[in-house]
Amino acid sequence: MARPTVERARIAVGVAFGVSGLAFASWISRTPAIRDALELTNAQFGLLLLCMSAGAVSALPLSGPLVHAIGPRRTVLLGTSAVTVGMLAVALGVAIGSSPLAGAGLFLTGTGVSSWDVAMNVEGADVERRLGRPLMPRFHAGFSLGTVSGALAGAGCAWLGVPVDWQLAATALLAIVAVAAAVRMFLPVPARVPGESAPRSGVLRAWAEPRTLLIGLVVLAFAFTEGVANDWLTLAVVDGYRVGDAVGAVAFGVFVAAMTGARMVGGTALARWGRVPVLRATAVLAVVGLTSVVFGPSLPWAMVGALLWGAGASLGFPVGMSAAADQADRAAVRVSVVSSIGYTAFLAGPPLVGFLAEQVGILRSLLVVLGALLIGLLVAGAARPLPDGDGDGAENGDGAENGAGAGAGR
């Protein structure tokens, strides 16, 4: 395939990741306004948020077979369409004060996010293979940059007094227009021979593959490490170090900035040292950062810890996606299996840490992340590229990845 075609696909995948982050953060940043508009208590609003998680988790196992059947381009467009309709439903629910309509919109948004996420990771891994260099960390950095942009847009709209339903509607329409233009540059799917039956996706077989399940544990470990910081780092710094909300927000900003920066340069590290050493090094980095936040004698120690924690949490998700997609004809279903395992961290993390915080305090409760990082260290070897003949990756003698399998991974 001509290199310009693949380069255009690389840009298109970057757009898909960035817009996904933008759409996600644009409504997350306005959750207080949504809660107030619907006149919900915190407990009721928590149940409303579960609608999106339920939609995402229920759709993940089906996303791989869908990509296998219709290709990444159509799946990303279908997922974005579901997100657009879902966000418009949320906007309407907020406008008329209907919590059931907003909940239904969030459920639909969650299902769209799942298929969108799996399909763009499959496409990104394919582009990565064809160009022969690690690109997935940068794609996931694009998602992080999109979330920053969405958060800034939400903050700006809140400051200017823009109604949240207007913002959600505008973001939804922007997302579908941008993605519809981008997917036109995705790699073409080989035409099927007339009369030839479509091959089975083999999703059930993927759930029985030890390597795929272990890669899922790698993603689970790092997703838990990232998710706990997303949900609890700000509160932990505010309560644990007795500082104001603004300082807590700065700590979270340091974490996000470190994670984004590490993803920007992660491809270089992966190309030089390979997936497994980089995964183990980042897990150790996250351990150092976490313990600095929990046991640091002063606020500056906590800030340094947040920086190291963010850098350490940065590469597990994208590396896991690349590893799951090493074998092109099995990429879609394996990515969906790995995503299904990994995303459970975002469901289990918040309530688990919340329960522990009631028993031992918010800072000490964060130590549960050490268990996840230990799992990540133990199973990191599963991300090693498949040998020639079994997949599309290999490692040379010094541990650097080369050839078509140079991908190493949000």
ABEGO torsion letter per residue (X at the ends): XBAAAAAAAAAAAAAAAAAAAAAAAAAAAAAAAAAAAAGBBAAAAAAAAAAAAAAAAAAAAAAAAAAAAAEAAAAAAAAAAAAAAAAAAAAAAAAAGBAAAAAAAAAAAAAAAAAAAAAAAAAAAAAAAAAGBBAAAAAAAAAAAAAAAAAAAAAAAAAAGBBAAAAAAAAAAAAAAAAAAAAAABBBBBBBBBGBBBBBAGAAAAAABAAAAAAAAAAAAAAAAAAAAAAAAAAAAAAAAGBBAAAAAAAAAAAAAAAAAAAAAAAAAAAAAEAAAAAAAAAAAAAAAAAAAAABABAAAAAAAAAAAAAAAAAAAAAAAAAAAABAAAAAAAAAAAAAAAAAAAAAAAAAAAAAAAAAEAAAAAAAAAAAAAAAAAAAAAABBBBBGABABBBBAAGBBBEAAABAXX
